[in-house]
Amino acid sequence: MATAAKAFAITRQRWSRQQRREALWAYAFLSPAFFFLLALIMFPILFAFWISLHDWSLIPRHFPFIGLQNYLETLRDPLTIKSLRNTLFYTVGAVPVSMAVSLILALIMNQEKLPFRTWFRTAYFIPVITSWVAVSFVWLWLFEPRWGLVNSFLGWFGITGIKWLASPVWALPAIMLVAVWKGLGYNMVIFLAGLQGIPREMHEAAKIDGANRWQSFWFITFPLLNPTVVFITVTAVIGSLQVFTPAVIMTTVQGEAGGPINSTRVMVYHIYSTAFRYNRLGYGAALAFVLFALILVVTLMQLRLTQREVEYT
């Protein structure tokens, strides 16, 4: 018994050494990823928060600690409130329309008997892989008030005089229209994946029970698409709250974007302009954390309201 116990103790000791060796090798392989995580993500976030608590600028000088003064200023700054309002309006307007149209397209593209189905899927996805800068310049020409194709098309229906990007009323909806057009293909592909994951037997059983297409969609397809809807909603809202490129490219006049009359000044551009055009890095960093808090709260609310358990029975 003593010999057996000694042998077991030696085996356990050797196994412990082997476990420690494997753990060390695992951490050795993970160390580059940990380094980049700390150096490129965690440190910049913490340093940005430190900057937000100071009167910081690009000019080398003494940067006094001012605490939460930058954050309190965001509550009183009319331009910040205007930028937040524009960003929320853009998100609320663009995301539901994009999701609804993408779902309709996915339902159409999911039909097996649809001719040229593969060609249509490819055509709708091409804008997704196209550069935002190139897309913005193309739509600048399309929205040209006198000779643009958009106004030429609307003229056939008697609609004239829309100045689009030169109008405080129509500038932001024009950018929303471009964003919806560009994101259709991506959302359509995600919806297609969700649709193809629904068992056919459920639709066949509903058809046998006398359900029409609308009933089959509303009581079977849409509930089982809930995980897909949650994913697209969360990612689309996060992306919309961070909109930047189209608002800048399509509205820049004499080096300043967000016009006319700040009607398209979105939050990310406001952060960039405050920090680097007006040299207020501390206030710009505070604005960035305000936007981060907004995205976090909105995302948690979405997950709370939309996510539910789905079972295939």
Secondary structure as UniProt FT lines:
FT   HELIX           2..37
FT   HELIX           38..42
FT   HELIX           43..52
FT   TURN            67..68
FT   HELIX           69..76
FT   HELIX           78..109
FT   TURN            112..113
FT   TURN            115..116
FT   HELIX           117..125
FT   HELIX           126..129
FT   HELIX           132..142
FT   TURN            145..147
FT   HELIX           149..155
FT   TURN            156..158
FT   HELIX           164..166
FT   TURN            168..170
FT   HELIX           171..196
FT   HELIX           200..208
FT   TURN            209..210
FT   HELIX           213..216
FT   HELIX           217..221
FT   HELIX           222..224
FT   HELIX           226..241
FT   HELIX           245..251
FT   TURN            254..255
FT   TURN            261..264
FT   HELIX           267..272
FT   HELIX           273..277
FT   HELIX           281..306
//
